[in-house]
């Protein structure tokens, strides 16, 4: 499950900076006969060339049965020039030399690239084609999901790429509210067998958890209960600021959870629509001060700052660890899983808690961009509109019916091949089979597709069920900063300039304070000053606020 967002400059390093210089700065702009905001009526072109990316496991798109059927249905012929290696180099060569294909597919352009190439005329404006006439499937989706349209609309008001993204949420398992699988990335768990042995209840507050961890340590529960070597007990072990296995869920008792995420880790959106960095609040200072005491008492794993997830799982699966965080109890605890239960979200010293929720993976528009070389965009877009049919995107994502999907249940929902069946029929796992069949490009998988069109993976169903039934009742506010916000080129420059130093300083100080104690009043004031003067905190806040305000304005139109 990917955690990349549309605005993040994931591909910026792939493209030479010189290629992003807008030709409009030189005077005239060559739009190749295309006009922004106006659909081109020429439909004479039916043969198209597409340059793009594909999985290293893919056997190529030329013989892909799903793509061939779509071409036949829409009356177009496509020459696929797709590769898994050297893609960035080929894209650079084509754009710099002006030898453009009709479209770029699965390249991963970020919004910075898209805006610049739209401005200089390399990419055409697709907004006039997003209608019932040209793209009925996609236009219906955009009408029902205005946030998706917001995510692909650049700061100049135009759209230069088709949307792509996967929204796996609780609606896919039949729940009334749709919460992304990423809403709460860390599920905490505790060894209830140890608690029962010690006559302790499952904690509901941080102070109660502290006492339980202290009892685990003093009674060396790994040794006394499981017979491991003396002194092997680790009361609590997590990673440090890790996505699904960090310590961050325990900060909820201080009014926040600073999840590692695509948006600046400590950025939160308040209910009134304003943004702030929790790492600059008194609550944050209180939290790191509080948990330093746990670390100093030996209740938190001394290796939490350096261990890998594999090392964490090894400790847990040998019965050493009393409390940890992960998505699934069974996966991290192995043979000891039956002894563990989820911890509730714990109240802090003031008797309250607050979970900062996150949205899912972002929507991006860098997976399909049509260039000014294309003579008849309407024909090509009618073809790609078929990609937004639920049963078609299902096959483009996983594989064809009859290969990856083996049949339908009584409700007409497609069932996927099992690992055992894949090994027997094809001599490979279902994952490898998916890698061979998957097609990169503009695919939207919405939550309800898993309920109406194809079955979700079993482990995803388990995690979403746990999220909805156990964790969401502890969430008071679902307000969250949308990862689909679109930033201007200048804003992206500011983010790229400051973000790394900002996050590095926050992470470094957080780790030092947890280990060594603090911060003192003097240290705290210097920290806040450095965040602003050296790391651009206020400039970053202004940037994120401006992007959100635009996003909210577009969404409300």
C-alpha positions as CSV (number, residue, x, y, z in Angstrom):
1,X,0.0,0.0,0.0
2,X,1.6,2.9,-1.1
3,X,2.1,6.1,0.9
4,X,3.1,8.5,-1.9
5,X,1.1,11.7,-2.6
6,X,0.5,13.6,-5.7
7,X,2.4,16.7,-4.8
8,X,5.5,15.1,-3.4
9,X,8.5,15.6,-5.7
10,X,9.0,11.8,-6.1
11,X,10.3,12.2,-9.6
12,X,11.9,15.6,-9.4
13,X,15.4,14.1,-9.2
14,X,14.8,12.1,-12.4
15,X,14.4,15.1,-14.6
16,X,17.1,17.7,-15.3
17,X,16.3,21.0,-13.8
18,X,17.0,22.7,-17.1
19,X,14.1,20.9,-18.7
20,X,11.7,22.5,-16.3
21,X,12.3,26.1,-17.6
22,X,9.1,27.3,-19.1
23,X,9.3,28.4,-22.7
24,X,6.8,31.1,-21.9
25,X,9.7,33.0,-20.3
26,X,11.3,33.2,-23.7
27,X,8.3,34.9,-25.3
28,X,6.0,32.8,-27.4
29,X,4.6,29.5,-26.4
30,X,3.9,26.7,-28.9
31,X,0.8,24.8,-28.0
32,X,0.8,22.7,-31.2
33,X,-2.6,24.0,-32.3
34,X,-4.2,23.2,-29.0
35,X,-6.1,25.8,-27.0
36,X,-6.5,25.7,-23.3
37,X,-10.1,25.3,-22.2
38,X,-11.2,24.3,-25.7
39,X,-11.7,20.7,-27.0
40,X,-10.0,20.0,-30.3
41,X,-12.6,18.7,-32.8
42,X,-10.1,16.8,-35.1
43,X,-10.8,13.1,-34.8
44,X,-8.8,11.9,-37.8
45,X,-6.0,10.3,-35.8
46,X,-6.6,6.7,-34.6
47,X,-3.0,5.5,-34.3
48,X,-1.0,6.7,-31.2
49,X,2.4,6.3,-29.7
50,X,2.8,6.2,-26.0
51,X,6.0,6.3,-24.0
52,X,5.9,5.1,-20.4
53,X,6.9,2.8,-17.6
54,X,6.0,-0.7,-16.6
55,X,6.9,-3.2,-13.9
56,X,10.2,-5.1,-14.2
57,X,8.1,-8.3,-14.1
58,X,5.9,-7.2,-17.0
59,X,6.2,-9.1,-20.3
60,X,5.1,-5.9,-22.2
61,X,1.8,-4.2,-23.1
62,X,1.8,-5.2,-26.8
63,X,0.2,-8.6,-26.1
64,X,-1.8,-7.6,-23.1
65,X,-5.3,-9.0,-23.7
66,X,-7.1,-6.4,-21.7
67,X,-5.4,-3.5,-23.6
68,X,-6.0,-5.2,-26.9
69,X,-9.7,-5.6,-26.2
70,X,-10.0,-1.9,-25.2
71,X,-8.2,-0.8,-28.4
72,X,-10.6,-2.9,-30.5
73,X,-13.7,-1.5,-28.6
74,X,-12.6,2.1,-29.1
75,X,-11.2,1.9,-32.6
76,X,-7.7,3.0,-31.8
77,X,-4.3,1.4,-32.3
78,X,-1.5,2.1,-29.8
79,X,2.2,1.7,-30.2
80,X,3.5,1.0,-26.7
81,X,7.0,2.1,-26.0
82,X,7.2,1.2,-22.3
83,X,10.1,0.2,-20.2
84,X,11.2,-0.6,-16.6
85,X,14.7,0.8,-16.9
86,X,16.1,4.1,-18.2
87,X,12.6,5.7,-18.3
88,X,13.7,9.1,-17.0
89,X,16.5,9.3,-19.5
90,X,14.2,8.6,-22.4
91,X,11.6,11.1,-21.2
92,X,14.3,13.8,-20.8
93,X,15.6,13.1,-24.3
94,X,12.2,13.2,-25.9
95,X,11.1,16.4,-24.2
96,X,14.4,18.2,-24.6
97,X,14.6,17.2,-28.3
98,X,11.0,18.0,-29.1
99,X,10.4,14.4,-30.2
100,X,7.2,13.9,-28.3
101,X,5.0,10.8,-28.2
102,X,1.3,11.4,-28.2
103,X,1.2,10.7,-24.5
104,X,3.4,9.8,-21.5
105,X,2.1,6.9,-19.4
106,X,3.1,5.8,-15.9
107,X,6.1,8.2,-15.7
108,X,5.2,9.6,-12.3
109,X,5.3,13.3,-13.1
110,X,4.7,15.4,-10.0
111,X,2.7,18.5,-9.9
112,X,5.8,20.7,-10.3
113,X,6.6,19.0,-13.6
114,X,3.0,18.9,-14.7
115,X,2.5,22.7,-14.1
116,X,5.7,23.6,-15.9
117,X,5.1,21.4,-18.9
118,X,1.5,22.6,-19.1
119,X,2.7,26.2,-19.0
120,X,5.2,25.7,-21.8
121,X,2.7,23.9,-24.0
122,X,4.3,20.4,-23.8
123,X,1.2,19.0,-22.1
124,X,-2.3,20.0,-23.3
125,X,-5.2,21.0,-21.1
126,X,-7.5,18.1,-20.6
127,X,-10.3,19.9,-18.8
128,X,-12.6,20.5,-21.8
129,X,-12.5,16.7,-22.5
130,X,-13.7,15.7,-19.0
131,X,-17.3,15.6,-20.0
132,X,-20.1,13.1,-20.7
133,X,-19.4,13.4,-24.4
134,X,-15.7,12.4,-24.3
135,X,-15.2,10.7,-20.9
136,X,-18.5,9.6,-19.4
137,X,-16.9,7.2,-16.8
138,X,-14.3,9.7,-15.5
139,X,-16.7,12.7,-15.6
140,X,-19.2,10.8,-13.4
141,X,-16.4,10.0,-10.9
142,X,-15.3,13.6,-10.8
143,X,-18.8,14.8,-10.3
144,X,-19.3,12.4,-7.4
145,X,-15.9,13.0,-5.9
146,X,-15.1,16.7,-6.2
147,X,-12.0,16.2,-4.1
148,X,-10.4,14.2,-6.9
149,X,-11.0,17.0,-9.3
150,X,-9.4,19.4,-6.8
151,X,-6.4,17.1,-6.6
152,X,-5.7,17.2,-10.4
153,X,-6.4,20.9,-11.0
154,X,-3.2,22.9,-11.1
155,X,-2.8,26.3,-9.6
156,X,-3.6,27.9,-13.0
157,X,-7.0,26.3,-13.0
158,X,-6.2,23.8,-15.8
159,X,-5.9,20.0,-15.8
160,X,-2.9,18.4,-17.6
161,X,-3.1,14.8,-16.5
162,X,-5.7,12.1,-15.7
163,X,-6.2,11.1,-12.1
164,X,-4.7,7.9,-10.5
165,X,-5.0,6.5,-7.0
166,X,-6.2,3.7,-4.9
167,X,-8.7,4.4,-2.1
168,X,-8.9,1.3,0.1
169,X,-11.3,2.1,2.9
170,X,-14.0,0.8,5.2
171,X,-16.7,1.4,2.7
172,X,-15.1,-1.5,0.8
173,X,-16.1,-3.9,3.7
174,X,-19.6,-2.6,3.9
175,X,-19.3,0.1,6.6
176,X,-21.4,3.2,6.5
177,X,-18.5,5.7,6.9
178,X,-15.5,5.4,4.6
179,X,-12.2,5.6,6.5
180,X,-8.9,5.0,4.6
181,X,-6.8,2.1,5.7
182,X,-4.1,4.6,6.5
183,X,-6.4,6.6,8.9
184,X,-4.6,5.3,12.0
185,X,-1.3,3.7,10.9
186,X,-0.3,2.2,14.3
187,X,-2.2,-0.3,16.2
188,X,-0.8,-0.9,19.7
189,X,-1.0,-4.2,21.5
190,X,-0.2,-5.7,24.9
191,X,0.4,-9.2,26.3
192,X,-2.8,-9.9,28.2
193,X,-1.5,-13.2,29.4
194,X,1.2,-11.3,31.4
195,X,-1.4,-8.9,32.7
196,X,-3.7,-11.7,33.9
197,X,-0.7,-13.5,35.5
198,X,0.0,-10.3,37.4
199,X,-3.6,-9.5,38.2
200,X,-3.6,-6.3,36.2
201,X,-6.4,-5.0,33.9
202,X,-5.8,-3.8,30.3
203,X,-4.6,-0.2,30.7
204,X,-6.9,2.7,29.7
205,X,-4.5,5.5,30.6
206,X,-0.8,6.2,30.1
207,X,-0.1,6.0,33.8
208,X,-1.7,2.6,34.0
209,X,0.4,1.4,31.0
210,X,3.5,2.7,32.8
211,X,2.6,0.6,35.8
212,X,2.0,-2.4,33.7
213,X,5.3,-2.0,31.9
214,X,7.1,-1.6,35.2
215,X,5.5,-4.8,36.4
216,X,6.6,-6.6,33.3
217,X,10.1,-5.6,33.9
218,X,10.3,-6.2,37.6
219,X,8.8,-9.7,37.2
220,X,10.9,-10.5,34.1
221,X,7.7,-11.8,32.4
222,X,9.5,-13.2,29.3
223,X,11.5,-15.4,31.6
224,X,8.9,-16.3,34.2
225,X,6.0,-16.9,31.8
226,X,7.6,-18.2,28.6
227,X,10.8,-19.6,30.1
228,X,13.2,-17.4,28.1
229,X,16.6,-16.5,29.5
230,X,16.6,-14.3,32.6
231,X,16.6,-10.6,31.9
232,X,15.2,-11.1,28.4
233,X,12.0,-9.0,29.0
234,X,11.6,-5.9,27.0
235,X,8.5,-4.1,28.4
236,X,7.8,-2.0,25.3
237,X,9.6,-2.0,21.9
238,X,8.8,0.0,18.8
239,X,10.6,1.9,16.2
240,X,11.2,5.6,16.4
241,X,8.8,7.7,14.2
242,X,8.1,4.7,11.9
243,X,4.9,4.4,9.9
244,X,3.1,1.4,11.4
245,X,5.6,0.4,14.1
246,X,6.5,3.7,15.9
247,X,5.8,5.1,19.3
248,X,3.6,7.9,18.0
249,X,0.2,6.4,19.0
250,X,1.1,6.9,22.6
251,X,1.3,10.7,22.1
252,X,-2.5,10.7,21.8
253,X,-2.7,11.2,25.5
254,X,-1.1,14.6,25.0
255,X,-3.6,15.7,22.2
256,X,-1.8,14.7,19.0
257,X,-0.2,11.9,17.0
258,X,2.6,13.0,14.7
259,X,2.5,10.2,12.2
260,X,5.3,9.9,9.7
261,X,3.4,10.7,6.4
262,X,3.6,12.4,3.0
263,X,2.7,15.7,4.4
264,X,5.3,17.3,6.8
265,X,5.2,14.8,9.7
266,X,4.1,17.2,12.4
267,X,1.6,19.3,10.4
268,X,-2.0,19.1,11.5
269,X,-5.2,20.8,10.3
270,X,-7.4,22.1,13.0
271,X,-11.2,22.0,12.9
272,X,-11.3,25.7,12.1
273,X,-9.3,25.2,8.9
274,X,-6.0,26.5,10.2
275,X,-2.7,24.5,10.1
276,X,0.0,24.2,12.7
277,X,3.0,22.1,13.6
278,X,2.4,20.2,16.8
279,X,6.2,19.9,17.2
280,X,6.1,23.6,18.2
281,X,3.3,23.3,20.8
282,X,3.5,22.9,24.6
283,X,1.7,19.6,24.3
284,X,4.6,18.2,22.3
285,X,7.1,19.4,24.8
286,X,5.1,17.8,27.6
287,X,4.9,14.5,25.7
288,X,8.7,14.1,25.1
289,X,9.4,15.1,28.7
290,X,6.9,12.5,30.0
291,X,8.2,9.6,27.8
292,X,11.8,10.4,28.7
293,X,11.0,9.1,32.2
294,X,9.8,5.8,30.6
295,X,13.0,5.5,28.6
296,X,15.2,6.4,31.6
297,X,13.4,3.7,33.7
298,X,14.2,1.0,31.1
299,X,10.5,0.6,30.0
300,X,11.2,1.5,26.4
301,X,13.6,-0.5,24.2
302,X,17.0,1.1,24.1
303,X,17.3,-0.1,20.5
304,X,14.1,1.7,19.4
305,X,16.1,4.4,17.6
306,X,18.2,2.0,15.5
307,X,16.4,-1.3,15.0
308,X,14.7,-2.4,11.8
309,X,11.2,-3.7,11.6
310,X,12.7,-7.2,11.0
311,X,14.6,-6.9,14.3
312,X,11.4,-5.8,16.1
313,X,9.4,-8.8,14.7
314,X,12.2,-11.1,15.8
315,X,12.0,-9.9,19.4
316,X,8.3,-10.0,19.5
317,X,8.0,-13.5,17.9
318,X,10.4,-14.9,20.6
319,X,8.2,-13.7,23.4
320,X,10.4,-11.0,24.7
321,X,8.2,-7.9,24.2
322,X,5.2,-6.9,26.3
323,X,3.9,-3.9,24.2
324,X,4.5,-2.9,20.6
325,X,2.8,-1.4,17.6
326,X,1.9,-3.0,14.2
327,X,-1.0,-3.5,11.9
328,X,-1.6,-7.1,12.8
329,X,-1.1,-8.9,16.0
330,X,-0.5,-12.3,14.3
331,X,2.2,-11.0,11.9
332,X,4.4,-9.4,14.6
333,X,3.8,-11.9,17.5
334,X,3.9,-15.2,15.6
335,X,3.2,-18.2,17.9
336,X,2.5,-15.9,20.8
337,X,-0.3,-13.9,19.1
338,X,-3.2,-15.5,21.1
339,X,-1.7,-13.9,24.3
340,X,-2.1,-10.3,23.0
341,X,-4.9,-7.9,22.7
342,X,-5.2,-4.4,21.3
343,X,-4.5,-1.5,23.6
344,X,-7.2,1.2,23.6
345,X,-6.1,4.8,22.8
346,X,-4.8,5.8,26.2
347,X,-5.8,9.0,28.1
348,X,-3.0,11.2,29.2
349,X,-2.3,13.0,32.5
350,X,-5.2,15.3,32.0
351,X,-7.7,12.5,31.4
352,X,-8.2,13.1,27.6
353,X,-6.8,11.9,24.3
354,X,-6.8,13.0,20.7
355,X,-5.8,11.0,17.7
356,X,-4.6,12.9,14.6
357,X,-6.0,10.9,11.7
358,X,-4.5,10.8,8.2
359,X,-6.0,10.4,4.7
360,X,-5.1,7.6,2.4
361,X,-2.7,7.6,-0.5
362,X,-3.0,10.7,-2.6
363,X,-4.6,11.2,-6.0
364,X,-2.1,12.2,-8.6
365,X,-2.3,13.3,-12.3
366,X,1.1,12.4,-13.4
367,X,0.3,8.9,-14.8
368,X,-1.2,10.0,-18.1
369,X,-0.3,13.3,-19.8
370,X,-1.2,14.0,-23.5
371,X,1.3,16.1,-25.4
372,X,0.9,18.8,-28.0
373,X,2.0,16.2,-30.6
374,X,-1.4,14.4,-30.3
375,X,-3.6,15.4,-33.2
376,X,-6.9,13.9,-31.9
377,X,-6.9,13.9,-28.1
378,X,-10.7,13.1,-28.1
379,X,-10.1,9.6,-29.6
380,X,-7.2,8.8,-27.2
381,X,-9.2,10.0,-24.2
382,X,-12.2,7.9,-25.1
383,X,-9.9,5.0,-25.0
384,X,-8.5,5.9,-21.6
385,X,-12.0,6.6,-20.3
386,X,-12.6,2.8,-20.5
387,X,-9.8,2.5,-17.9
388,X,-12.2,4.1,-15.4
389,X,-14.7,1.3,-15.6
390,X,-14.5,-0.6,-12.3
391,X,-14.2,-4.0,-13.9
392,X,-11.6,-2.8,-16.4
393,X,-9.4,-1.1,-13.8
394,X,-9.7,-4.3,-11.7
395,X,-8.0,-6.2,-14.6
396,X,-5.4,-3.5,-15.3
397,X,-4.4,-3.5,-11.6
398,X,-4.2,-7.2,-11.1
399,X,-4.7,-9.2,-14.2
400,X,-7.4,-10.5,-16.7
401,X,-10.5,-12.4,-15.8
402,X,-9.6,-16.0,-16.4
403,X,-6.1,-15.5,-15.2
404,X,-6.0,-13.5,-12.0
405,X,-9.7,-13.5,-11.3
406,X,-11.2,-16.9,-11.3
407,X,-14.9,-16.5,-10.8
408,X,-17.7,-14.5,-9.2
409,X,-19.5,-15.1,-5.9
410,X,-23.3,-15.0,-5.4
411,X,-23.2,-11.2,-5.4
412,X,-21.3,-10.9,-8.7
413,X,-18.0,-9.9,-6.9
414,X,-14.9,-11.3,-8.6
415,X,-12.7,-13.6,-6.6
416,X,-8.9,-13.6,-7.1
417,X,-6.6,-16.5,-7.6
418,X,-5.0,-18.0,-4.5
419,X,-1.3,-18.5,-4.0
420,X,-1.8,-22.3,-4.2
421,X,-3.8,-22.0,-7.4
422,X,-1.3,-19.7,-8.9
423,X,1.6,-22.0,-8.1
424,X,-0.3,-25.0,-9.5
425,X,-1.4,-23.3,-12.7
426,X,1.5,-20.9,-13.4
427,X,4.4,-22.0,-11.2
428,X,4.5,-18.6,-9.4
429,X,2.8,-16.8,-6.5
430,X,-0.3,-14.7,-7.0
431,X,1.9,-11.6,-6.3
432,X,4.3,-12.5,-9.1
433,X,1.3,-13.1,-11.4
434,X,0.0,-9.7,-10.6
435,X,3.4,-8.1,-11.3
436,X,3.4,-9.7,-14.8
437,X,-0.1,-8.6,-15.7
438,X,-0.4,-5.2,-14.1
439,X,-0.5,-2.1,-16.3
440,X,0.8,1.2,-15.1
441,X,-1.2,4.4,-15.8
442,X,-4.3,6.4,-14.9
443,X,-6.3,4.0,-12.7
444,X,-8.7,4.9,-10.0
445,X,-9.8,2.3,-7.5
446,X,-12.5,3.6,-5.2
447,X,-13.5,2.1,-1.9
448,X,-16.8,0.7,-3.0
449,X,-15.2,-1.2,-5.9
450,X,-14.1,-3.8,-3.3
451,X,-17.7,-4.3,-2.3
452,X,-19.3,-4.2,-5.7
453,X,-16.7,-5.4,-8.2
454,X,-13.8,-7.4,-6.8
455,X,-12.9,-8.9,-3.4
456,X,-10.4,-7.1,-1.2
457,X,-7.3,-9.0,0.1
458,X,-8.1,-10.9,3.3
459,X,-5.5,-9.1,5.4
460,X,-6.8,-5.7,4.3
461,X,-10.3,-6.8,5.3
462,X,-9.0,-7.7,8.7
463,X,-7.1,-4.4,9.2
464,X,-10.1,-2.3,8.1
465,X,-12.4,-4.2,10.3
466,X,-10.1,-3.6,13.3
467,X,-9.8,0.1,12.3
468,X,-13.6,0.6,12.1
469,X,-14.7,-1.5,15.0
470,X,-11.9,-1.0,17.6
471,X,-9.9,2.2,16.8
472,X,-12.3,4.7,15.2
473,X,-14.6,4.9,18.3
474,X,-11.6,6.6,20.0
475,X,-11.4,9.3,17.4
476,X,-13.3,12.5,18.2
477,X,-12.4,14.5,15.1
478,X,-11.7,13.2,11.6
479,X,-10.4,16.6,10.3
480,X,-7.2,16.0,8.4
481,X,-4.9,17.8,6.1
482,X,-5.6,16.4,2.6
483,X,-2.5,15.0,0.9
484,X,-4.1,15.9,-2.5
485,X,-3.5,19.6,-2.1
486,X,-1.9,21.2,-5.2
487,X,1.0,23.5,-4.7
488,X,2.3,26.2,-7.0
489,X,5.8,25.9,-8.4
490,X,7.0,28.6,-6.0
491,X,5.4,26.8,-3.1
492,X,7.0,23.5,-4.1
493,X,10.4,25.3,-4.3
494,X,9.9,26.5,-0.7
495,X,8.9,23.1,0.5
496,X,11.9,21.5,-1.1
497,X,14.2,24.1,0.3
498,X,13.0,23.9,3.9
499,X,11.2,20.6,4.5
500,X,14.2,18.2,4.9
501,X,16.0,20.5,7.4
502,X,12.8,21.1,9.3
503,X,11.9,17.4,9.7
504,X,15.5,16.5,10.4
505,X,15.7,19.0,13.2
506,X,12.4,17.9,14.7
507,X,13.4,14.2,14.6
508,X,16.8,14.8,16.0
509,X,15.6,16.9,18.9
510,X,12.7,14.5,19.6
511,X,15.2,11.6,19.8
512,X,17.6,13.5,22.0
513,X,14.9,14.7,24.4
514,X,13.4,11.2,24.7
515,X,16.9,9.7,25.5
516,X,18.5,12.5,27.5
517,X,15.6,14.5,29.0
518,X,14.4,18.0,28.5
519,X,13.9,20.4,27.0
520,X,14.7,23.1,29.4
521,X,13.1,26.5,28.9
522,X,16.3,27.8,27.3
523,X,16.5,24.7,25.0
524,X,12.8,25.0,24.0
525,X,13.1,28.7,23.1
526,X,16.2,28.1,21.0
527,X,14.5,25.1,19.3
528,X,11.5,27.3,18.3
529,X,13.8,30.0,17.1
530,X,15.8,27.6,15.0
531,X,12.7,26.0,13.5
532,X,11.7,29.4,12.2
533,X,14.9,31.1,11.3
534,X,16.9,28.1,10.1
535,X,14.2,25.8,8.9
536,X,11.5,28.1,7.6
537,X,8.7,27.0,9.9
538,X,6.5,30.1,9.3
539,X,7.1,30.0,5.6
540,X,6.2,26.3,5.5
541,X,3.0,27.1,7.5
542,X,2.0,29.8,5.1
543,X,2.6,27.5,2.1
544,X,0.6,24.7,3.5
545,X,-2.2,27.1,4.6
546,X,-2.4,28.7,1.2
547,X,-2.6,25.3,-0.6
548,X,-5.3,24.1,1.7
549,X,-7.3,27.3,1.3
550,X,-7.2,26.9,-2.5
551,X,-8.1,23.2,-2.1
552,X,-11.1,23.9,0.2
553,X,-12.3,26.7,-2.2
554,X,-12.2,24.4,-5.2
555,X,-13.9,21.6,-3.4
556,X,-16.8,23.9,-2.3
557,X,-17.5,25.2,-5.8
